[in-house]
Amino acid sequence: MLKRTLSQVFLLGLIAAMAAVFIATRSNPAQDMVLSVTAIALIALSLGMERLFPLHTDWNKDQGETSGDVTSFIVIFGILDGALKFLMPFLILTFLPDVQIGLALPFWTEVALVMLLIEFGAWVSHWAHHRYPRLWAFHAMHHSPERLYTLNNFRFHPLNHIATYVLAFTPPLLLGFSQDALLAYAALTLPIVLFQHSNIRFDFGVLNYLFNTNELHRWHHSAAAKEGTKNLGRALVIWDQVFGTFLAPARRSEPKSIGLFAASRSYPKAQNLLRQITWPFCKTCCA
């Protein structure tokens, strides 16, 4: 295990490093590319650390779902994220040109407000995908693996990912927050999000009350419904604290099992990505 102080310094150091990368490339037209390459480097770092400091050694073994996780990674990270980032401002300007408010705030104040807004939208989307059976049919894909490791961070149904993106990013765009502020939020939260599913034995201590770390997020993937509906935030657990969906069990405790709730055991296995994608459109999917 990485000791508590080392775990905390590691995470805060990565966030500080991402802030430095963002500031250093702020006037660079290739900033998006630099941040994307940095994200891939963080993913590689997480995968490497899983071999050195695994929480569960058996979680490092492929259970037949890795190819599906890689495919989801290509679709979500390689295609959808870029397309949504380009299309969302364009669609808002086209269909809601008179709704935008426009704000004049200090940049880092902008970033702080953007962070709260995006996290709230993501929390609402996540809560709804657990609350309503028709939406759960899309979100169950993310909960279907019975182990947690870096790459199943990207195992989302494309429509689930699009819905969350729209709910999270539409409010700040309508309020006129800058693309720069949105990009700063993305950069600062990359280390939290990309290590969130990692099979690494961290001990974050008090940081668990602010960041949705892998320690907290494991409980969200619990096969017990009362545990698996907690810790719904994207990178932060601020709104979980506000709305009572925060769960921080005793130190070093673990969910008994990872995966789908008992009521969803008829959902296709994680090894069958294509069937999972088509499942929500079946007549019997939400029975």
ZIWO-V441472 format. One record per pair of residues at least 6 apart in sequence whose ideal C-beta (glycine too) atoms are under 6 Angstrom apart, sorted by the first residue. I is the first residue (numbers start at 1). GAP is how many residues later the second one is. D is the distance in Angstrom with one decimal. If there is no record, write none. Layout:
# ZIWO-V441472
I | GAP | D
I | GAP | D
This chain:
# ZIWO-V441472
1 | 200 | 4.2
2 | 51 | 5.8
2 | 200 | 5.6
4 | 199 | 4.4
4 | 201 | 4.8
7 | 195 | 4.4
7 | 196 | 5.0
7 | 197 | 5.3
8 | 199 | 5.6
14 | 177 | 3.7
15 | 173 | 5.9
15 | 176 | 5.4
18 | 169 | 4.8
18 | 170 | 5.7
18 | 172 | 5.6
21 | 17 | 5.8
22 | 162 | 5.6
22 | 165 | 4.2
25 | 6 | 4.3
25 | 9 | 4.9
35 | 152 | 5.6
39 | 151 | 5.6
42 | 152 | 4.7
43 | 151 | 5.7
46 | 104 | 4.3
46 | 149 | 5.3
46 | 152 | 4.7
47 | 103 | 5.1
49 | 151 | 5.1
50 | 10 | 5.9
50 | 149 | 4.6
50 | 150 | 5.7
53 | 147 | 5.2
53 | 148 | 5.2
54 | 6 | 5.6
54 | 145 | 5.4
55 | 144 | 5.2
55 | 146 | 4.6
59 | 88 | 4.1
59 | 90 | 5.6
59 | 140 | 4.3
64 | 207 | 3.9
65 | 80 | 5.4
65 | 205 | 3.9
65 | 206 | 5.4
68 | 205 | 3.5
69 | 82 | 4.2
69 | 83 | 5.1
69 | 86 | 5.3
71 | 202 | 6.0
72 | 82 | 4.8
72 | 83 | 4.7
73 | 78 | 5.9
73 | 81 | 4.2
76 | 78 | 4.7
76 | 80 | 5.9
76 | 85 | 5.6
77 | 77 | 5.9
80 | 81 | 5.8
84 | 81 | 5.0
88 | 81 | 5.7
89 | 84 | 5.9
92 | 81 | 5.3
99 | 75 | 5.6
100 | 74 | 5.8
100 | 76 | 5.3
101 | 74 | 5.2
101 | 75 | 5.1
102 | 74 | 3.8
103 | 73 | 4.9
110 | 67 | 5.6
110 | 71 | 4.1
111 | 70 | 5.0
111 | 73 | 4.7
114 | 58 | 4.9
114 | 63 | 5.2
114 | 67 | 4.7
114 | 68 | 5.9
114 | 71 | 5.0
115 | 70 | 5.1
117 | 54 | 5.0
117 | 55 | 4.8
118 | 50 | 4.6
118 | 67 | 6.0
119 | 114 | 5.8
119 | 115 | 5.7
119 | 117 | 5.1
119 | 120 | 6.0
120 | 119 | 5.5
121 | 46 | 4.3
121 | 47 | 3.6
121 | 50 | 6.0
122 | 42 | 5.8
122 | 46 | 4.5
122 | 112 | 3.9
123 | 109 | 5.2
123 | 110 | 5.5
123 | 116 | 4.2
124 | 43 | 5.9
125 | 38 | 5.9
125 | 39 | 4.1
125 | 42 | 4.4
126 | 106 | 4.1
127 | 105 | 5.5
128 | 7 | 5.6
129 | 6 | 4.4
129 | 10 | 3.8
130 | 99 | 5.1
133 | 153 | 4.2
134 | 152 | 5.5
137 | 143 | 3.9
137 | 148 | 4.8
137 | 149 | 5.3
138 | 19 | 4.3
138 | 21 | 5.5
138 | 22 | 4.2
138 | 142 | 5.2
139 | 21 | 5.3
140 | 124 | 5.5
140 | 127 | 4.9
141 | 16 | 4.7
141 | 135 | 4.6
142 | 13 | 5.5
142 | 14 | 5.3
143 | 117 | 5.5
144 | 116 | 5.9
144 | 126 | 4.2
145 | 7 | 4.9
145 | 125 | 4.6
146 | 112 | 5.4
146 | 113 | 4.2
148 | 49 | 4.9
148 | 51 | 5.9
148 | 73 | 5.9
149 | 50 | 4.5
150 | 48 | 5.0
152 | 45 | 5.5
153 | 43 | 5.9
153 | 44 | 4.2
189 | 46 | 3.8
192 | 19 | 5.1
192 | 43 | 4.3
193 | 42 | 5.3
195 | 19 | 5.9
196 | 18 | 5.5
196 | 21 | 4.8
198 | 16 | 5.0
204 | 9 | 4.8
204 | 11 | 5.7
208 | 7 | 5.7
208 | 8 | 5.4
208 | 40 | 5.4
212 | 19 | 5.8
212 | 21 | 4.7
212 | 23 | 5.9
212 | 25 | 5.1
216 | 15 | 4.7
219 | 8 | 5.1
219 | 11 | 5.9
219 | 12 | 5.9
219 | 28 | 5.2
219 | 36 | 5.8
220 | 11 | 4.5
221 | 37 | 5.0
222 | 6 | 4.5
222 | 33 | 3.6
223 | 34 | 4.4
223 | 36 | 4.7
225 | 36 | 4.6
227 | 28 | 5.9
230 | 15 | 5.2
230 | 17 | 3.6
231 | 9 | 5.8
231 | 16 | 5.7
232 | 8 | 5.9
232 | 13 | 5.3
233 | 6 | 5.8
233 | 7 | 5.3
237 | 9 | 5.5
240 | 6 | 3.9
260 | 7 | 5.7
268 | 7 | 4.1
268 | 8 | 4.9
268 | 11 | 5.7
279 | 6 | 5.2
